[in-house]
Amino acid sequence: MKAPIVIIGSGFAAYQLVKSLRKLDSDCPITVVTADEGHEYNKPDLSHVVSRSQSAAELVKLTGAEFAEQQRITLLARQTVERIDPAQHRLELADQSLGYGQLVLATGARAMVPVIDGLMGGDIITLNGLEEYQQHQQRLAEARSVLVIGAGLIGTELAMDLASADKQLVLTDMAPQLLPRLLPEFIASRLYRCMDEMPVRFELGTQVQQAVAQDRGYRVTLSNGQQHSVDAVVAAIGLRPNVQLARQAGLAVNQGIVVDSQLRTNVAGVFALGDCAERDGQLHPYLQPTLLAASALAKTLLGQPTDAIRANTLVKVKTPQLPIQLAGDTGNADAQWEVKVDADGMTASAFDTQQRLIGFVTTEQHMKNAFPLMRQLPVS
Ligand SMILES: Cc1cc2nc3c(=O)[nH]c(=O)nc-3n(C[C@H](O)[C@H](O)[C@H](O)COP(=O)(O)OP(=O)(O)OC[C@H]3O[C@@H](n4cnc5c(N)ncnc54)[C@H](O)[C@@H]3O)c2cc1C
C-alpha cells in the first residue's frame, strides 16, 4: 500500500489541508498525528467565549473521531511526535514508529509566558487553543477581576471580551499604546477611548514586576509602582512557532520552519504549513494565508507542484465597541497617513515617501472601504 501523507497537528492548518486534499482525491491515505484530541473548532472564537458564556465543549464543531470518519483519515490523537527521521521517512511517537510518504508539519505556535516573580507557570492563563481554554474556563468564569498582560491583537480582544462579561479588567503592556505593532497612535487612542467606557484600567508603558498570592488571586505590583488585586492573570504577549521537531530533524529554521512558495522545507518530501511556517522571511499566523497555502499544498502533495497565492491579509480586530479592519504595513513608524473621519467611522491610508499605499485601517461603517483598498495595496 502507498505510504500515507502524514500531517502533524490538528489545528486549522492541518484540517484545512485535509479538506483540500479530499476535494482533489477521495482515496489517498492520510494520517493525522496530534498531541491533542483532534477536535475541530474555530480558534478565533476564543476571543469572545467568556462574554458568550461558552464552554470549550460548545466550541467543538466535530470531535476528532467525527472529523476522521467524515474525511476518511486515520487519526492518532493524544500522540506526540517525538522525533522525525527524514532519511528513513519515519516518525517516532511515544510507543510506536510510523512511516510516511510525504510529511507536513502543522505544529502551530505556543503562547509565550512572561517570567514574573511570585507567579508559577500554572498561575498564568494563556488562551491559544481549545484545551488551554478548557483547562482554565472555570477560573475565568469565576474571576471577578482579571489582569491581561499584552495589549496586542489577542490581548486587547480578550480584555474587551472579559470586560463585556462584567469583570474588572487591568490591561497592561510595555508599550505606551494599544496594538502597538498594528496601529498608529492616533487610531489606537480611538480604541482606547471606546474601551475607557468599560470597566478597564489601562496600565500602558509599564511592566508587571511581581505578584503575591492572596486568598483569592494575586496582588500584582507594576514597575510604575501601581498595585492591583486580581483574581486571575492572562498573558497574551505573543506566540512562538513550534519548531523543535523540525530543528532536531535538520530542517532549516529561522523564526519559523523555513518554507518556499510551495511550502517545501529544505528536506525533500517534508513541508510546513500554518503558524509554524515562515515564508519570505515572515510568519503568517492568520487563517486566510493558511487557507490559500493549504489549497496549493494539497495540489503539490498530489503531484501537481503549485505555488501558494501571495495575498495581503485583511486583519479583523474583533473589538465590538470599535470594529477595525486593517491590512499592509500599518505599524510603520515612517508612514504618512491620510485620514478621513466622519460620524460613521474612519478610513486611514498609509503611504511611503514615494506616495505609494502601504497599508490602511478602517473602522465601523468605513469597513466597507477595506476591499477596494485591498485591491490597490501591492502584495508585500
Ligand atoms: C484568541 C485568538 C484569536 C484569533 N483570531 C484570529 C482572527 O480573528 N483571524 C485570523 O485570521 N486568525 C486569528 N487567530 C490566529 C489563528 O487562529 C491561527 O493562525 C490558526 O488557528 C493556527 O492554526 P495552526 O493549525 O497553524 O496551529 P494550531 O492551532 O496551534 O495547531 C497546532 C497543532 O499541532 C499539534 N502539535 C504540535 N506539536 C506536536 C507534536 N510534536 N506532535 C503532535 N502534535 C503536535 C497541536 O496539538 C495542534 O493540534 C487567532 C488566534 C487566537 C489564539
The ligand as a Tripos MOL2 file, in Angstrom:
@<TRIPOS>MOLECULE
LIG
   53    58     1     0     0
SMALL
NO_CHARGES

@<TRIPOS>ATOM
      1 C1         -7.6030   34.0930   20.6480 C.3       1 LIG1
      2 C2         -7.2030   34.0150   19.2080 C.ar      1 LIG1
      3 C3         -7.9230   34.7330   18.2500 C.ar      1 LIG1
      4 C4         -7.5570   34.6800   16.9080 C.ar      1 LIG1
      5 N1         -8.2880   35.3880   15.9980 N.ar      1 LIG1
      6 C5         -7.9810   35.3230   14.6890 C.ar      1 LIG1
      7 C6         -8.7490   36.0120   13.7090 C.ar      1 LIG1
      8 O1         -9.7030   36.7160   14.0350 O.2       1 LIG1
      9 N2         -8.4170   35.8940   12.3960 N.ar      1 LIG1
     10 C7         -7.3540   35.1250   11.9970 C.ar      1 LIG1
     11 O2         -7.0740   35.0480   10.8000 O.2       1 LIG1
     12 N3         -6.5820   34.4700   12.9060 N.ar      1 LIG1
     13 C8         -6.8800   34.5370   14.2290 C.ar      1 LIG1
     14 N4         -6.1070   33.8580   15.1480 N.ar      1 LIG1
     15 C9         -4.9740   33.0520   14.6480 C.3       1 LIG1
     16 C10        -5.4450   31.7080   14.0600 C.3       1 LIG1
     17 O3         -6.4360   31.1490   14.8760 O.3       1 LIG1
     18 C11        -4.2210   30.7890   13.9310 C.3       1 LIG1
     19 O4         -3.3640   31.3720   12.9540 O.3       1 LIG1
     20 C12        -4.5420   29.3700   13.4910 C.3       1 LIG1
     21 O5         -5.6430   28.8300   14.1930 O.3       1 LIG1
     22 C13        -3.3020   28.4840   13.6790 C.3       1 LIG1
     23 O6         -3.5640   27.1880   13.2160 O.3       1 LIG1
     24 P1         -2.3980   26.0930   13.1360 P.3       1 LIG1
     25 O7         -3.0720   24.8420   12.6690 O.co2     1 LIG1
     26 O8         -1.2400   26.6040   12.3490 O.co2     1 LIG1
     27 O9         -1.8530   25.9190   14.6150 O.3       1 LIG1
     28 P2         -2.5320   25.3290   15.9810 P.3       1 LIG1
     29 O10        -3.9790   25.6280   16.0400 O.co2     1 LIG1
     30 O11        -1.6470   25.8530   17.0500 O.co2     1 LIG1
     31 O12        -2.3540   23.7560   15.8370 O.3       1 LIG1
     32 C14        -1.1380   23.1070   16.0800 C.3       1 LIG1
     33 C15        -1.4000   21.6200   16.2310 C.3       1 LIG1
     34 O13        -0.1390   20.9330   16.2980 O.3       1 LIG1
     35 C16        -0.1960   19.9300   17.3080 C.3       1 LIG1
     36 N5          1.1820   19.6280   17.6850 N.ar      1 LIG1
     37 C17         2.1910   20.4890   17.9590 C.ar      1 LIG1
     38 N6          3.3340   19.8060   18.2100 N.ar      1 LIG1
     39 C18         3.0500   18.4770   18.0660 C.ar      1 LIG1
     40 C19         3.8010   17.2790   18.1940 C.ar      1 LIG1
     41 N7          5.1060   17.2810   18.4890 N.pl3     1 LIG1
     42 N8          3.1720   16.0970   17.9810 N.ar      1 LIG1
     43 C20         1.8530   16.0470   17.6630 C.ar      1 LIG1
     44 N9          1.1030   17.1830   17.5290 N.ar      1 LIG1
     45 C21         1.6750   18.3680   17.7210 C.ar      1 LIG1
     46 C22        -1.0740   20.5890   18.3790 C.3       1 LIG1
     47 O14        -1.6070   19.6310   19.2470 O.3       1 LIG1
     48 C23        -2.1560   21.2510   17.4940 C.3       1 LIG1
     49 O15        -3.1350   20.2950   17.1450 O.3       1 LIG1
     50 C24        -6.4470   33.8960   16.4960 C.ar      1 LIG1
     51 C25        -5.7050   33.1830   17.4560 C.ar      1 LIG1
     52 C26        -6.0790   33.2340   18.7900 C.ar      1 LIG1
     53 C27        -5.2910   32.4640   19.8140 C.3       1 LIG1
@<TRIPOS>BOND
     1     1     2 1
     2     2     3 ar
     3     2    52 ar
     4     3     4 ar
     5     4     5 ar
     6     4    50 ar
     7     5     6 ar
     8     6     7 ar
     9     6    13 1
    10     7     8 2
    11     7     9 ar
    12     9    10 ar
    13    10    11 2
    14    10    12 ar
    15    12    13 ar
    16    13    14 ar
    17    14    15 1
    18    14    50 ar
    19    15    16 1
    20    16    17 1
    21    16    18 1
    22    18    19 1
    23    18    20 1
    24    20    21 1
    25    20    22 1
    26    22    23 1
    27    23    24 1
    28    24    25 2
    29    24    26 1
    30    24    27 1
    31    27    28 1
    32    28    29 2
    33    28    30 1
    34    28    31 1
    35    31    32 1
    36    32    33 1
    37    33    34 1
    38    33    48 1
    39    34    35 1
    40    35    36 1
    41    35    46 1
    42    36    37 ar
    43    36    45 ar
    44    37    38 ar
    45    38    39 ar
    46    39    40 ar
    47    39    45 ar
    48    40    41 1
    49    40    42 ar
    50    42    43 ar
    51    43    44 ar
    52    44    45 ar
    53    46    47 1
    54    46    48 1
    55    48    49 1
    56    50    51 ar
    57    51    52 ar
    58    52    53 1
@<TRIPOS>SUBSTRUCTURE
     1 LIG1         1 GROUP 0 **** ****
